[in-house]
Amino acid sequence: MSKVIVGMSGGVDSAVTAYLLKQDGYDVVGVTLRTWEGEEGQESRCCEIDDAKEAARRIGIPHHTFNCKAEFEEKVTRPFIQEYLRGRTPNPCVICNRVVKWDRMLYYAELLKADYIATGHYAFVDRLPNGRYTVREAAHSEKDQTYMLYRLTQEQLARTLMPLGSYAKSEVRNIAEQIGLPIASKPDSQEICFVTNESYTDYIIRNASGPVPGPGPFVDEAGKVVGEHKGIIYYTVGQRKGLGIALGHRVYVKAICAEQNRIVLGNAEDNACRRIVCDSLNYMGLKDLEDGEAVRCFVKVRYSHAGQQAILKASSDGTVEVLFDEPVRFAAPGQSAVFYDNQGCVLGGGLIRDVLFGEP
């Protein structure tokens, strides 16, 4: 009998994952990583321990809690704040999955002598003909979470199970109801897990180690001042609502210039580009690309993006230039660009470093 530890957040997906694996004959142990705790004792939405313990009890499996708060602060929350202060838009879940969740779960798998770890993500883990492991899009696209998983390593994927790839959310909730889990109807978490009772800007202001930039100019593409913004941390590329400015037509944030403390506005067409440059690359279904090597694929520039056809071209400096067949809107520095093949398998991805406007 193979032993597997299941990362249990306190939500319905991870609880049903544990149940399904037990039904399949695995020796299942539930594990919750305590990643964050607020000043008033609030739990992160990814580590609601009481709910996880109760779910494990009802399923009939042992449950352990491990403290990972120091690693989470060092590798997730501090960089999150720093990125916003640089005028970039980070995605902390992408980073956390690799350097905290999977790293720590595999560590505890060794301690508990487990063969595998498992999570409640909606995705498949595949081994491709080239021998490499990857994640493949879930059967129900509205719940697919492969975008959040592209930074996982080959070693991590080789020991990972994801049983929910073929399930719809409604099916998962039905299973939870049938086995009597109180969390069967618990709402999905939609926000940043460590920002519980405040806005992310309040969190940054309260936790930044130094001063947070204040008001500065809104400018148009010609550099003309057209208004005043309240601070760069309040804005992201592509944002239209909440700008607090009326110019007689729709405008969007095109760029955030942290060094000058200014924000460039443009219309929707102004926010469309054909090229981006990515760094901090992680290859999954592909081996690392050599300098000058080119690959055609689909690229998503944000979680909700349907993906567009593009060509990747590797450079000697370790970056990749992505050339889209058609302009892509609202690509934001700091967000991830994830590369897929035509079967929905992740080839790799990286962080968007530069957005290049104008014809390639």
Secondary structure, DSSP 8 states (H G I E B T S, - for coil): --EEEEE--SSHHHHHHHHHHHHTT-EEEEEEEE--B-TT--B-TT--HHHHHHHHHHHT--EEEEE-HHHHIIIIIHHHHHHHHTT----HHHHHIIIIIIHHHHHHHHHTT-SEEE---SEEEEE-TTS-EEEEE-SSGGG--GGGGTT--HHHHTTEE-TTTT--HHHHHHHHHHTT-GGGG-----S-TT--SS-HHHHHHHH-SS-----EEEE-TT--EEEEES-GGG--TT--TT-----SS--EEEEEETTTTEEEEE-TGGGEEEEEEEEEEEESSS----TT-EEEEEEESSTT---EEEEEEE-TTS-EEEEEEEEEE---TTSEEEEE-TTSBEEEEEEEEEEE-S--
